Amino acid sequence: MTPVNESLLEFPCDFPIKVMGKMQPDFADTIIALLKTFDAQFDAARVEMRPSRAGNYLGLTVTVRAESRAHLDDMYRALSGHPMVTVVL
C-alpha cells in the first residue's frame, strides 16, 4: 500500500489536464493566460481543442509542467474555481 504522502507521479513531470467550458471566443486564451501564471514557459501550441457535438462547449487538453504535487493541486484549484470553467479532469 502506498503511503498517503507519496505520489505515483515523479516530479517534475508533464501532466495532461482536460478543461471544459461553454463555447466563448476567449475561453482558450483565458485558460492559457491562467496556466502561464503557474508556468511562464507553458506552450500554448500544445493545447488541443475539441468542441462538443452540439457546439455549446469547448474541451481543452492542456499539458502542464508540474513541479510538485502542491503545484499540480494549485493549478487544478485555479482552473476549477474559474467562472468560465465547467469541468476539470
Jmol script that loads the backbone (N, CA, C; Angstrom):
load data "model"
ATOM      1  N   MET A   1       0.840  -1.178   0.000  1.00  0.00           N
ATOM      2  CA  MET A   1       0.000   0.000   0.000  1.00  0.00           C
ATOM      3  C   MET A   1       0.886   1.243   0.000  1.00  0.00           C
ATOM      4  N   THR A   2       0.542   2.225  -0.845  1.00  0.00           N
ATOM      5  CA  THR A   2       1.309   3.462  -0.953  1.00  0.00           C
ATOM      6  C   THR A   2       0.943   4.391   0.196  1.00  0.00           C
ATOM      7  N   PRO A   3       1.948   4.903   0.922  1.00  0.00           N
ATOM      8  CA  PRO A   3       1.643   5.861   1.994  1.00  0.00           C
ATOM      9  C   PRO A   3       0.910   7.080   1.434  1.00  0.00           C
ATOM     10  N   VAL A   4       0.090   7.710   2.269  1.00  0.00           N
ATOM     11  CA  VAL A   4      -0.757   8.820   1.844  1.00  0.00           C
ATOM     12  C   VAL A   4       0.060   9.962   1.249  1.00  0.00           C
ATOM     13  N   ASN A   5       1.218  10.267   1.791  1.00  0.00           N
ATOM     14  CA  ASN A   5       2.004  11.405   1.336  1.00  0.00           C
ATOM     15  C   ASN A   5       2.810  11.122   0.074  1.00  0.00           C
ATOM     16  N   GLU A   6       2.886   9.872  -0.338  1.00  0.00           N
ATOM     17  CA  GLU A   6       3.642   9.550  -1.543  1.00  0.00           C
ATOM     18  C   GLU A   6       2.732   9.647  -2.762  1.00  0.00           C
ATOM     19  N   SER A   7       3.350   9.952  -3.881  1.00  0.00           N
ATOM     20  CA  SER A   7       2.609  10.085  -5.126  1.00  0.00           C
ATOM     21  C   SER A   7       3.105   9.037  -6.106  1.00  0.00           C
ATOM     22  N   LEU A   8       2.226   8.605  -6.982  1.00  0.00           N
ATOM     23  CA  LEU A   8       2.629   7.690  -8.033  1.00  0.00           C
ATOM     24  C   LEU A   8       3.362   8.434  -9.139  1.00  0.00           C
ATOM     25  N   LEU A   9       3.250   9.758  -9.137  1.00  0.00           N
ATOM     26  CA  LEU A   9       3.932  10.593 -10.127  1.00  0.00           C
ATOM     27  C   LEU A   9       5.308  10.977  -9.616  1.00  0.00           C
ATOM     28  N   GLU A  10       6.230  11.109 -10.543  1.00  0.00           N
ATOM     29  CA  GLU A  10       7.549  11.628 -10.208  1.00  0.00           C
ATOM     30  C   GLU A  10       7.623  13.051 -10.732  1.00  0.00           C
ATOM     31  N   PHE A  11       7.971  13.969  -9.856  1.00  0.00           N
ATOM     32  CA  PHE A  11       8.015  15.381 -10.220  1.00  0.00           C
ATOM     33  C   PHE A  11       9.452  15.832 -10.400  1.00  0.00           C
ATOM     34  N   PRO A  12       9.682  16.799 -11.294  1.00  0.00           N
ATOM     35  CA  PRO A  12       8.712  17.452 -12.173  1.00  0.00           C
ATOM     36  C   PRO A  12       8.270  16.516 -13.294  1.00  0.00           C
ATOM     37  N   CYS A  13       7.084  16.766 -13.829  1.00  0.00           N
ATOM     38  CA  CYS A  13       6.561  15.951 -14.932  1.00  0.00           C
ATOM     39  C   CYS A  13       5.581  16.758 -15.768  1.00  0.00           C
ATOM     40  N   ASP A  14       5.383  16.300 -17.002  1.00  0.00           N
ATOM     41  CA  ASP A  14       4.345  16.857 -17.867  1.00  0.00           C
ATOM     42  C   ASP A  14       3.062  16.108 -17.548  1.00  0.00           C
ATOM     43  N   PHE A  15       1.980  16.849 -17.360  1.00  0.00           N
ATOM     44  CA  PHE A  15       0.729  16.238 -16.928  1.00  0.00           C
ATOM     45  C   PHE A  15      -0.437  16.808 -17.738  1.00  0.00           C
ATOM     46  N   PRO A  16      -1.205  15.951 -18.413  1.00  0.00           N
ATOM     47  CA  PRO A  16      -2.351  16.444 -19.195  1.00  0.00           C
ATOM     48  C   PRO A  16      -3.563  16.701 -18.298  1.00  0.00           C
ATOM     49  N   ILE A  17      -4.217  17.824 -18.535  1.00  0.00           N
ATOM     50  CA  ILE A  17      -5.445  18.178 -17.817  1.00  0.00           C
ATOM     51  C   ILE A  17      -6.501  18.513 -18.861  1.00  0.00           C
ATOM     52  N   LYS A  18      -7.706  18.003 -18.650  1.00  0.00           N
ATOM     53  CA  LYS A  18      -8.825  18.332 -19.543  1.00  0.00           C
ATOM     54  C   LYS A  18      -9.671  19.403 -18.853  1.00  0.00           C
ATOM     55  N   VAL A  19      -9.964  20.458 -19.618  1.00  0.00           N
ATOM     56  CA  VAL A  19     -10.731  21.597 -19.105  1.00  0.00           C
ATOM     57  C   VAL A  19     -11.891  21.838 -20.062  1.00  0.00           C
ATOM     58  N   MET A  20     -13.118  21.906 -19.516  1.00  0.00           N
ATOM     59  CA  MET A  20     -14.293  22.171 -20.354  1.00  0.00           C
ATOM     60  C   MET A  20     -15.014  23.412 -19.876  1.00  0.00           C
ATOM     61  N   GLY A  21     -15.537  24.161 -20.847  1.00  0.00           N
ATOM     62  CA  GLY A  21     -16.326  25.342 -20.529  1.00  0.00           C
ATOM     63  C   GLY A  21     -17.249  25.653 -21.675  1.00  0.00           C
ATOM     64  N   LYS A  22     -18.182  26.572 -21.432  1.00  0.00           N
ATOM     65  CA  LYS A  22     -19.098  26.984 -22.503  1.00  0.00           C
ATOM     66  C   LYS A  22     -18.305  27.613 -23.633  1.00  0.00           C
ATOM     67  N   MET A  23     -18.787  27.421 -24.840  1.00  0.00           N
ATOM     68  CA  MET A  23     -18.139  27.969 -26.032  1.00  0.00           C
ATOM     69  C   MET A  23     -18.181  29.491 -25.951  1.00  0.00           C
ATOM     70  N   GLN A  24     -17.015  30.100 -25.817  1.00  0.00           N
ATOM     71  CA  GLN A  24     -16.860  31.553 -25.768  1.00  0.00           C
ATOM     72  C   GLN A  24     -15.606  31.903 -26.554  1.00  0.00           C
ATOM     73  N   PRO A  25     -15.597  33.039 -27.234  1.00  0.00           N
ATOM     74  CA  PRO A  25     -14.438  33.385 -28.074  1.00  0.00           C
ATOM     75  C   PRO A  25     -13.108  33.436 -27.323  1.00  0.00           C
ATOM     76  N   ASP A  26     -13.118  33.838 -26.056  1.00  0.00           N
ATOM     77  CA  ASP A  26     -11.861  33.996 -25.325  1.00  0.00           C
ATOM     78  C   ASP A  26     -11.586  32.893 -24.309  1.00  0.00           C
ATOM     79  N   PHE A  27     -12.338  31.796 -24.367  1.00  0.00           N
ATOM     80  CA  PHE A  27     -12.164  30.715 -23.386  1.00  0.00           C
ATOM     81  C   PHE A  27     -10.741  30.155 -23.403  1.00  0.00           C
ATOM     82  N   ALA A  28     -10.264  29.726 -24.556  1.00  0.00           N
ATOM     83  CA  ALA A  28      -8.929  29.115 -24.638  1.00  0.00           C
ATOM     84  C   ALA A  28      -7.850  30.113 -24.217  1.00  0.00           C
ATOM     85  N   ASP A  29      -7.934  31.343 -24.687  1.00  0.00           N
ATOM     86  CA  ASP A  29      -6.930  32.352 -24.329  1.00  0.00           C
ATOM     87  C   ASP A  29      -6.922  32.624 -22.830  1.00  0.00           C
ATOM     88  N   THR A  30      -8.092  32.629 -22.210  1.00  0.00           N
ATOM     89  CA  THR A  30      -8.191  32.869 -20.770  1.00  0.00           C
ATOM     90  C   THR A  30      -7.543  31.729 -19.991  1.00  0.00           C
ATOM     91  N   ILE A  31      -7.797  30.496 -20.400  1.00  0.00           N
ATOM     92  CA  ILE A  31      -7.216  29.335 -19.720  1.00  0.00           C
ATOM     93  C   ILE A  31      -5.693  29.326 -19.900  1.00  0.00           C
ATOM     94  N   ILE A  32      -5.226  29.638 -21.086  1.00  0.00           N
ATOM     95  CA  ILE A  32      -3.786  29.699 -21.348  1.00  0.00           C
ATOM     96  C   ILE A  32      -3.133  30.764 -20.464  1.00  0.00           C
ATOM     97  N   ALA A  33      -3.747  31.927 -20.368  1.00  0.00           N
ATOM     98  CA  ALA A  33      -3.208  33.005 -19.523  1.00  0.00           C
ATOM     99  C   ALA A  33      -3.160  32.572 -18.059  1.00  0.00           C
ATOM    100  N   LEU A  34      -4.191  31.880 -17.612  1.00  0.00           N
ATOM    101  CA  LEU A  34      -4.224  31.386 -16.233  1.00  0.00           C
ATOM    102  C   LEU A  34      -3.080  30.413 -15.984  1.00  0.00           C
ATOM    103  N   LEU A  35      -2.883  29.484 -16.912  1.00  0.00           N
ATOM    104  CA  LEU A  35      -1.818  28.488 -16.737  1.00  0.00           C
ATOM    105  C   LEU A  35      -0.430  29.121 -16.791  1.00  0.00           C
ATOM    106  N   LYS A  36      -0.288  30.179 -17.556  1.00  0.00           N
ATOM    107  CA  LYS A  36       1.014  30.861 -17.629  1.00  0.00           C
ATOM    108  C   LYS A  36       1.380  31.532 -16.305  1.00  0.00           C
ATOM    109  N   THR A  37       0.393  31.774 -15.443  1.00  0.00           N
ATOM    110  CA  THR A  37       0.721  32.315 -14.120  1.00  0.00           C
ATOM    111  C   THR A  37       1.403  31.256 -13.260  1.00  0.00           C
ATOM    112  N   PHE A  38       1.202  29.991 -13.587  1.00  0.00           N
ATOM    113  CA  PHE A  38       1.831  28.894 -12.862  1.00  0.00           C
ATOM    114  C   PHE A  38       3.104  28.412 -13.549  1.00  0.00           C
ATOM    115  N   ASP A  39       3.187  28.620 -14.862  1.00  0.00           N
ATOM    116  CA  ASP A  39       4.338  28.165 -15.648  1.00  0.00           C
ATOM    117  C   ASP A  39       4.549  29.133 -16.811  1.00  0.00           C
ATOM    118  N   ALA A  40       5.514  30.030 -16.645  1.00  0.00           N
ATOM    119  CA  ALA A  40       5.781  31.046 -17.669  1.00  0.00           C
ATOM    120  C   ALA A  40       6.173  30.422 -19.002  1.00  0.00           C
ATOM    121  N   GLN A  41       6.659  29.191 -18.988  1.00  0.00           N
ATOM    122  CA  GLN A  41       7.084  28.503 -20.204  1.00  0.00           C
ATOM    123  C   GLN A  41       5.967  27.660 -20.830  1.00  0.00           C
ATOM    124  N   PHE A  42       4.749  27.758 -20.297  1.00  0.00           N
ATOM    125  CA  PHE A  42       3.637  26.970 -20.828  1.00  0.00           C
ATOM    126  C   PHE A  42       3.512  27.183 -22.328  1.00  0.00           C
ATOM    127  N   ASP A  43       3.449  26.086 -23.075  1.00  0.00           N
ATOM    128  CA  ASP A  43       3.425  26.138 -24.529  1.00  0.00           C
ATOM    129  C   ASP A  43       1.988  26.051 -25.045  1.00  0.00           C
ATOM    130  N   ALA A  44       1.439  27.191 -25.429  1.00  0.00           N
ATOM    131  CA  ALA A  44       0.059  27.257 -25.922  1.00  0.00           C
ATOM    132  C   ALA A  44      -0.134  26.438 -27.196  1.00  0.00           C
ATOM    133  N   ALA A  45       0.937  26.189 -27.927  1.00  0.00           N
ATOM    134  CA  ALA A  45       0.840  25.409 -29.159  1.00  0.00           C
ATOM    135  C   ALA A  45       0.478  23.947 -28.875  1.00  0.00           C
ATOM    136  N   ARG A  46       0.673  23.508 -27.648  1.00  0.00           N
ATOM    137  CA  ARG A  46       0.372  22.117 -27.283  1.00  0.00           C
ATOM    138  C   ARG A  46      -1.056  21.936 -26.772  1.00  0.00           C
ATOM    139  N   VAL A  47      -1.861  22.982 -26.810  1.00  0.00           N
ATOM    140  CA  VAL A  47      -3.250  22.894 -26.357  1.00  0.00           C
ATOM    141  C   VAL A  47      -4.091  22.265 -27.460  1.00  0.00           C
ATOM    142  N   GLU A  48      -4.802  21.214 -27.103  1.00  0.00           N
ATOM    143  CA  GLU A  48      -5.720  20.572 -28.056  1.00  0.00           C
ATOM    144  C   GLU A  48      -7.132  21.060 -27.754  1.00  0.00           C
ATOM    145  N   MET A  49      -7.858  21.462 -28.795  1.00  0.00           N
ATOM    146  CA  MET A  49      -9.222  21.968 -28.629  1.00  0.00           C
ATOM    147  C   MET A  49     -10.212  21.064 -29.339  1.00  0.00           C
ATOM    148  N   ARG A  50     -11.314  20.803 -28.651  1.00  0.00           N
ATOM    149  CA  ARG A  50     -12.353  19.965 -29.247  1.00  0.00           C
ATOM    150  C   ARG A  50     -13.727  20.501 -28.848  1.00  0.00           C
ATOM    151  N   PRO A  51     -14.490  20.998 -29.824  1.00  0.00           N
ATOM    152  CA  PRO A  51     -15.846  21.464 -29.500  1.00  0.00           C
ATOM    153  C   PRO A  51     -16.768  20.272 -29.228  1.00  0.00           C
ATOM    154  N   SER A  52     -17.796  20.514 -28.424  1.00  0.00           N
ATOM    155  CA  SER A  52     -18.782  19.458 -28.165  1.00  0.00           C
ATOM    156  C   SER A  52     -19.565  19.190 -29.447  1.00  0.00           C
ATOM    157  N   ARG A  53     -20.276  18.111 -29.460  1.00  0.00           N
ATOM    158  CA  ARG A  53     -21.036  17.721 -30.650  1.00  0.00           C
ATOM    159  C   ARG A  53     -22.004  18.814 -31.084  1.00  0.00           C
ATOM    160  N   ALA A  54     -22.685  19.438 -30.126  1.00  0.00           N
ATOM    161  CA  ALA A  54     -23.653  20.487 -30.445  1.00  0.00           C
ATOM    162  C   ALA A  54     -23.000  21.866 -30.564  1.00  0.00           C
ATOM    163  N   GLY A  55     -21.714  21.944 -30.237  1.00  0.00           N
ATOM    164  CA  GLY A  55     -21.013  23.210 -30.354  1.00  0.00           C
ATOM    165  C   GLY A  55     -21.265  24.186 -29.213  1.00  0.00           C
ATOM    166  N   ASN A  56     -21.846  23.703 -28.113  1.00  0.00           N
ATOM    167  CA  ASN A  56     -22.125  24.575 -26.974  1.00  0.00           C
ATOM    168  C   ASN A  56     -20.952  24.680 -26.003  1.00  0.00           C
ATOM    169  N   TYR A  57     -20.081  23.685 -26.015  1.00  0.00           N
ATOM    170  CA  TYR A  57     -18.947  23.635 -25.093  1.00  0.00           C
ATOM    171  C   TYR A  57     -17.651  23.439 -25.867  1.00  0.00           C
ATOM    172  N   LEU A  58     -16.562  23.837 -25.221  1.00  0.00           N
ATOM    173  CA  LEU A  58     -15.235  23.618 -25.791  1.00  0.00           C
ATOM    174  C   LEU A  58     -14.404  22.854 -24.770  1.00  0.00           C
ATOM    175  N   GLY A  59     -13.814  21.763 -25.212  1.00  0.00           N
ATOM    176  CA  GLY A  59     -12.928  20.983 -24.358  1.00  0.00           C
ATOM    177  C   GLY A  59     -11.488  21.259 -24.749  1.00  0.00           C
ATOM    178  N   LEU A  60     -10.661  21.510 -23.751  1.00  0.00           N
ATOM    179  CA  LEU A  60      -9.233  21.725 -23.972  1.00  0.00           C
ATOM    180  C   LEU A  60      -8.458  20.636 -23.263  1.00  0.00           C
ATOM    181  N   THR A  61      -7.435  20.121 -23.913  1.00  0.00           N
ATOM    182  CA  THR A  61      -6.473  19.268 -23.232  1.00  0.00           C
ATOM    183  C   THR A  61      -5.189  20.075 -23.182  1.00  0.00           C
ATOM    184  N   VAL A  62      -4.774  20.393 -21.967  1.00  0.00           N
ATOM    185  CA  VAL A  62      -3.571  21.198 -21.762  1.00  0.00           C
ATOM    186  C   VAL A  62      -2.546  20.328 -21.053  1.00  0.00           C
ATOM    187  N   THR A  63      -1.325  20.358 -21.516  1.00  0.00           N
ATOM    188  CA  THR A  63      -0.260  19.610 -20.864  1.00  0.00           C
ATOM    189  C   THR A  63       0.602  20.599 -20.101  1.00  0.00           C
ATOM    190  N   VAL A  64       0.550  20.481 -18.778  1.00  0.00           N
ATOM    191  CA  VAL A  64       1.258  21.411 -17.904  1.00  0.00           C
ATOM    192  C   VAL A  64       2.521  20.752 -17.354  1.00  0.00           C
ATOM    193  N   ARG A  65       3.463  21.582 -16.963  1.00  0.00           N
ATOM    194  CA  ARG A  65       4.680  21.108 -16.309  1.00  0.00           C
ATOM    195  C   ARG A  65       4.468  21.271 -14.809  1.00  0.00           C
ATOM    196  N   ALA A  66       4.273  20.164 -14.117  1.00  0.00           N
ATOM    197  CA  ALA A  66       4.043  20.190 -12.672  1.00  0.00           C
ATOM    198  C   ALA A  66       5.362  19.967 -11.947  1.00  0.00           C
ATOM    199  N   GLU A  67       5.722  20.908 -11.100  1.00  0.00           N
ATOM    200  CA  GLU A  67       6.983  20.825 -10.355  1.00  0.00           C
ATOM    201  C   GLU A  67       6.842  19.994  -9.085  1.00  0.00           C
ATOM    202  N   SER A  68       5.615  19.896  -8.568  1.00  0.00           N
ATOM    203  CA  SER A  68       5.352  19.130  -7.344  1.00  0.00           C
ATOM    204  C   SER A  68       3.860  18.816  -7.286  1.00  0.00           C
ATOM    205  N   ARG A  69       3.491  17.981  -6.330  1.00  0.00           N
ATOM    206  CA  ARG A  69       2.070  17.662  -6.136  1.00  0.00           C
ATOM    207  C   ARG A  69       1.299  18.932  -5.764  1.00  0.00           C
ATOM    208  N   ALA A  70       1.886  19.763  -4.910  1.00  0.00           N
ATOM    209  CA  ALA A  70       1.238  21.007  -4.494  1.00  0.00           C
ATOM    210  C   ALA A  70       1.043  21.943  -5.684  1.00  0.00           C
ATOM    211  N   HIS A  71       2.027  22.013  -6.567  1.00  0.00           N
ATOM    212  CA  HIS A  71       1.938  22.849  -7.765  1.00  0.00           C
ATOM    213  C   HIS A  71       0.784  22.373  -8.649  1.00  0.00           C
ATOM    214  N   LEU A  72       0.680  21.078  -8.858  1.00  0.00           N
ATOM    215  CA  LEU A  72      -0.398  20.494  -9.657  1.00  0.00           C
ATOM    216  C   LEU A  72      -1.750  20.767  -9.004  1.00  0.00           C
ATOM    217  N   ASP A  73      -1.837  20.578  -7.694  1.00  0.00           N
ATOM    218  CA  ASP A  73      -3.084  20.842  -6.970  1.00  0.00           C
ATOM    219  C   ASP A  73      -3.495  22.299  -7.092  1.00  0.00           C
ATOM    220  N   ASP A  74      -2.516  23.217  -7.013  1.00  0.00           N
ATOM    221  CA  ASP A  74      -2.813  24.646  -7.152  1.00  0.00           C
ATOM    222  C   ASP A  74      -3.389  24.959  -8.536  1.00  0.00           C
ATOM    223  N   MET A  75      -2.834  24.326  -9.573  1.00  0.00           N
ATOM    224  CA  MET A  75      -3.361  24.539 -10.920  1.00  0.00           C
ATOM    225  C   MET A  75      -4.797  24.028 -11.030  1.00  0.00           C
ATOM    226  N   TYR A  76      -5.058  22.825 -10.484  1.00  0.00           N
ATOM    227  CA  TYR A  76      -6.411  22.270 -10.504  1.00  0.00           C
ATOM    228  C   TYR A  76      -7.387  23.185  -9.784  1.00  0.00           C
ATOM    229  N   ARG A  77      -6.994  23.696  -8.623  1.00  0.00           N
ATOM    230  CA  ARG A  77      -7.877  24.591  -7.861  1.00  0.00           C
ATOM    231  C   ARG A  77      -8.165  25.875  -8.633  1.00  0.00           C
ATOM    232  N   ALA A  78      -7.145  26.448  -9.251  1.00  0.00           N
ATOM    233  CA  ALA A  78      -7.334  27.683 -10.023  1.00  0.00           C
ATOM    234  C   ALA A  78      -8.261  27.448 -11.211  1.00  0.00           C
ATOM    235  N   LEU A  79      -8.066  26.335 -11.904  1.00  0.00           N
ATOM    236  CA  LEU A  79      -8.926  26.020 -13.045  1.00  0.00           C
ATOM    237  C   LEU A  79     -10.355  25.738 -12.590  1.00  0.00           C
ATOM    238  N   SER A  80     -10.503  24.920 -11.572  1.00  0.00           N
ATOM    239  CA  SER A  80     -11.838  24.555 -11.080  1.00  0.00           C
ATOM    240  C   SER A  80     -12.608  25.759 -10.559  1.00  0.00           C
ATOM    241  N   GLY A  81     -11.911  26.727  -9.993  1.00  0.00           N
ATOM    242  CA  GLY A  81     -12.560  27.890  -9.424  1.00  0.00           C
ATOM    243  C   GLY A  81     -12.818  29.010 -10.416  1.00  0.00           C
ATOM    244  N   HIS A  82     -12.336  28.860 -11.639  1.00  0.00           N
ATOM    245  CA  HIS A  82     -12.522  29.924 -12.627  1.00  0.00           C
ATOM    246  C   HIS A  82     -13.965  29.923 -13.113  1.00  0.00           C
ATOM    247  N   PRO A  83     -14.596  31.102 -13.207  1.00  0.00           N
ATOM    248  CA  PRO A  83     -16.008  31.163 -13.599  1.00  0.00           C
ATOM    249  C   PRO A  83     -16.323  30.651 -15.010  1.00  0.00           C
ATOM    250  N   MET A  84     -15.339  30.628 -15.904  1.00  0.00           N
ATOM    251  CA  MET A  84     -15.599  30.155 -17.271  1.00  0.00           C
ATOM    252  C   MET A  84     -15.517  28.631 -17.374  1.00  0.00           C
ATOM    253  N   VAL A  85     -14.982  27.978 -16.353  1.00  0.00           N
ATOM    254  CA  VAL A  85     -14.729  26.539 -16.410  1.00  0.00           C
ATOM    255  C   VAL A  85     -15.902  25.767 -15.808  1.00  0.00           C
ATOM    256  N   THR A  86     -16.343  24.748 -16.550  1.00  0.00           N
ATOM    257  CA  THR A  86     -17.421  23.894 -16.107  1.00  0.00           C
ATOM    258  C   THR A  86     -16.888  22.629 -15.439  1.00  0.00           C
ATOM    259  N   VAL A  87     -15.879  21.997 -16.056  1.00  0.00           N
ATOM    260  CA  VAL A  87     -15.333  20.737 -15.570  1.00  0.00           C
ATOM    261  C   VAL A  87     -13.823  20.715 -15.759  1.00  0.00           C
ATOM    262  N   VAL A  88     -13.114  20.135 -14.783  1.00  0.00           N
ATOM    263  CA  VAL A  88     -11.677  19.900 -14.892  1.00  0.00           C
ATOM    264  C   VAL A  88     -11.430  18.436 -14.568  1.00  0.00           C
ATOM    265  N   LEU A  89     -10.758  17.742 -15.457  1.00  0.00           N
ATOM    266  CA  LEU A  89     -10.419  16.315 -15.256  1.00  0.00           C
ATOM    267  C   LEU A  89      -8.921  16.119 -15.369  1.00  0.00           C
TER     268      LEU A  89
END
end "model"
wireframe off; spacefill off
backbone 0.3
color backbone group
